Amino acid sequence: MKNYNQRANILFQPLVTEKTTNQAVYGKYSFKVASHANKIEVKKAVEKTFDVQVESVNISVVKGKSKRRGNKVSKNPDWKKAIVSLKPGNEINIFEGI
């Protein structure tokens, strides 16, 4: 049985880059999501948070970059990215509060 208290925070932040801004024209929005999240959880979280209808969700794991400082090598953590496609007529206003 899943512990839903640990899974409450699925969406961390929207990814606002030049590429993801251009995808918004086609109804696709990108989010940084929890590493344990799956497609169904992301779909429910987006639908509940933004009151829209989701058509599909694609998830990928972004590998963290390695950094060097002298002899020491460190690595940024891996993170998960979700690209959410909305049904026609739905829209998310990311910059609504600005």
C-alpha positions, 0 to 999 in steps of 0.5 A: 500500500502506498503512503500518499502523504509522501506522494503529495508533492508531485509537481515541483516547478514549471520549466521555463526555457526558450524551447518549452515556451515555444512548445506551449503554443502547441499545448505542451508544458514542461515540469520538474517532477518528483523522482518517484512520480509516474505518468498517472500521478503527474496527470492527476496532479496537473489536472487538479492543480491547473483545472485542465484536461491532460491528453498525454504525459511523457517523462524523462530522467535528466542526468546530472552533470559532473563538476570538477574543482581540482582533484575533486569530482562531484555530480549534480543530482539526477532529476525527472522532467515531465512534458504534459500535452493538453487537450485542445481548448485547454491552456495553462497560464504560467505567468499569471501572477506576474 
